[in-house]
Amino acid sequence: MSDFDHVILRDLKTDEYEHSLDRTTLDVLRKIPILPKLVELVQLPTSMTSRYAMLGSDLRVTDRQFPSLYKIFRKACEVMEVPEPLFYISTAPELNAYTACPDKPIVKMYSYLLDILEEDEIMFVIGHELSHIKCRHLVYTVLGELISTGVLRVIISTIPGMGALYTPAEISLNYAFYQWMRASEYTCDRGGFLACQNFEASCRALMKLAGYSKTYANELNLDEFFEQAKAFDDLNETALGKIQQILLSFGLTHPWAVLRVRELMKFKDGGDYDRILKREMQLAKLPEPLSPNEEVGVSSGLAAALPKDLKFKNPFKK
Ligand SMILES: [Zn+2]
């Protein structure tokens, strides 16, 4: 970790750095009438399962277990003003980190990702994860677990009168969820950058996610990666919306790493990063969200078609 004093982002509000696409797509997700009930049904059992699974299989990082890593973690919590969650490392050859358990959040990083990152880059990843907590994304990411495990299909099938709407409702939720999830990554990349306060390190972390080789690691070229990211400058928001649709067809939960760097460059070059660091953003008028694109329209249309007062059977209760 760099020796410079990180600016503690006092009273940082999430809407100061929230990506406009994140705000727009989350609004769509929130308007789906069955969502709050779905989240309420599954939050507790999935959270408890994750908590004990990590306690039983992973290594908890503390001031006596990987103390230098814990120091980076604590610094990121302090900078972002996020109450310290539990932090686990899992031994696995995966380039991944995630946050789980909305009621008592846990950050988890895989050992391979840890091994290829420098300290400031690790702080970017931790800041990204803390941002998911700060933005209260975890409440909605529970929905992803419902989709991937097939529980969503079971729940929807128990709703009286859902017969004809069963497939469209599932598609609608699926569509709105993955669209928002990818948009939320842009917000949390900004959070990671705000935590480590090192633009090059933030982008290097994303570059390594895009392509990494231990053998050729000393030949990685960040400037060349920036040039690659600039290829997206020609795209307007409509074209980006189309790209989001393509990502959906690939079933991806994260935007392409190069696209993420391009968004981070815009955040820095537009001056928002500097304004936040100087704590000027709270006084400025926050930007208006983007108008929903065609992709968003699909979800909101389906949401409007769903009954407002759906009754559920809880599949976790006998
Ligand atoms: Zn993320």
Residues whose N, C-alpha, C, O or C-beta is under 5 A from the ligand:
A	BS01	ZN	E185 C188
